[in-house]
Amino acid sequence: MGEEKSKFIKALKEFKEKMRQKYGVEEMILFGSQVSGEAGENSDVDLIVVGEGFKDKSPLKRPFDLYLEWAMDYPVDFLCYTPDEFEERRTEISIVSQAIKEGVII
């Protein structure tokens, strides 16, 4: 599992770099069952994605381009925030603050 996880993290880093170049993604955090070790066969990938490019988009439309670019064989759930929204939520009791504590920064 260690080698498989290492390949998975490497693929996420490559995805992040591609999204940085195309869409200005600044930060990405993997969280949830993929990090806690509780992922099952049908578990998805939970990613918080932070970028200035989300500023003028409605929250529901923000992940659209990311879904189009996702090429891994895992279902994915993107939570997309502007840097200001991310900073605001990191101090609240929220999924963002939990992901910062328990997640893996990509």
C-alpha positions as CSV (number, residue, x, y, z in Angstrom):
1,M,0.0,0.0,0.0
2,G,2.9,2.4,0.7
3,E,4.1,2.3,-2.9
4,E,0.6,2.6,-4.2
5,K,-0.1,5.6,-1.9
6,S,3.2,7.2,-3.1
7,K,2.1,6.9,-6.7
8,F,-1.3,8.3,-5.9
9,I,0.2,11.3,-4.1
10,K,2.6,11.8,-7.1
11,A,-0.4,11.8,-9.5
12,L,-2.2,14.3,-7.3
13,K,0.8,16.6,-7.4
14,E,1.0,16.4,-11.2
15,F,-2.8,17.1,-11.3
16,K,-2.3,20.1,-9.0
17,E,0.5,21.5,-11.2
18,K,-1.6,21.1,-14.3
19,M,-4.5,22.9,-12.6
20,R,-2.1,25.6,-11.4
21,Q,-1.0,26.3,-14.9
22,K,-4.4,26.2,-16.5
23,Y,-6.6,27.6,-13.7
24,G,-4.4,29.3,-11.2
25,V,-4.9,26.7,-8.4
26,E,-2.7,27.7,-5.5
27,E,-3.4,25.0,-2.8
28,M,-4.8,21.5,-2.7
29,I,-5.5,19.4,0.3
30,L,-6.4,15.7,0.3
31,F,-8.6,14.7,3.2
32,G,-11.2,12.2,4.2
33,S,-11.1,8.4,3.9
34,Q,-8.1,8.4,1.5
35,V,-6.0,10.0,4.3
36,S,-7.5,8.3,7.3
37,G,-7.0,4.8,5.9
38,E,-10.7,4.0,5.9
39,A,-11.1,4.2,2.1
40,G,-12.9,1.2,0.7
41,E,-13.2,0.0,-2.9
42,N,-15.9,2.6,-3.7
43,S,-14.5,5.5,-1.8
44,D,-14.0,8.8,-3.5
45,V,-11.1,11.3,-3.4
46,D,-11.9,14.4,-1.3
47,L,-9.9,17.5,-2.4
48,I,-10.0,21.1,-1.2
49,V,-8.8,23.3,-4.0
50,V,-7.9,26.9,-3.5
51,G,-7.4,29.5,-6.3
52,E,-8.0,33.1,-7.2
53,G,-9.7,31.9,-10.4
54,F,-12.8,30.8,-8.4
55,K,-13.5,34.4,-7.4
56,D,-16.1,35.3,-10.0
57,K,-17.7,31.9,-10.2
58,S,-20.6,30.5,-8.3
59,P,-19.7,27.8,-5.8
60,L,-21.6,25.2,-7.8
61,K,-19.7,26.0,-11.1
62,R,-16.2,26.2,-9.6
63,P,-15.3,22.5,-9.9
64,F,-16.6,22.1,-13.4
65,D,-13.3,22.5,-15.2
66,L,-11.5,20.4,-12.6
67,Y,-13.9,17.5,-13.2
68,L,-13.2,17.7,-17.0
69,E,-9.5,17.4,-16.3
70,W,-9.7,14.6,-13.7
71,A,-8.3,11.4,-15.3
72,M,-7.7,9.1,-12.3
73,D,-9.7,6.0,-11.9
74,Y,-11.3,7.2,-8.6
75,P,-14.4,9.3,-8.2
76,V,-13.6,12.7,-6.9
77,D,-15.3,15.4,-4.9
78,F,-13.8,18.9,-5.2
79,L,-14.5,21.7,-2.6
80,C,-13.3,24.9,-4.3
81,Y,-12.5,28.1,-2.4
82,T,-11.0,31.5,-3.1
83,P,-7.9,32.3,-1.0
84,D,-10.1,34.7,1.1
85,E,-12.8,32.1,1.7
86,F,-10.2,29.5,2.6
87,E,-8.5,31.8,5.2
88,E,-11.9,32.6,6.7
89,R,-12.9,29.0,7.0
90,R,-9.6,27.7,8.4
91,T,-10.3,29.3,11.8
92,E,-13.9,28.2,12.0
93,I,-15.2,24.8,12.9
94,S,-15.5,23.5,9.4
95,I,-14.5,20.9,6.9
96,V,-11.6,23.2,5.9
97,S,-10.2,23.4,9.5
98,Q,-10.5,19.6,9.8
99,A,-8.8,19.0,6.5
100,I,-5.9,21.3,7.5
101,K,-5.4,19.3,10.7
102,E,-5.9,15.8,9.3
103,G,-5.3,16.1,5.6
104,V,-2.3,16.0,3.3
105,I,-1.2,19.1,1.5
106,I,-0.5,18.3,-2.1
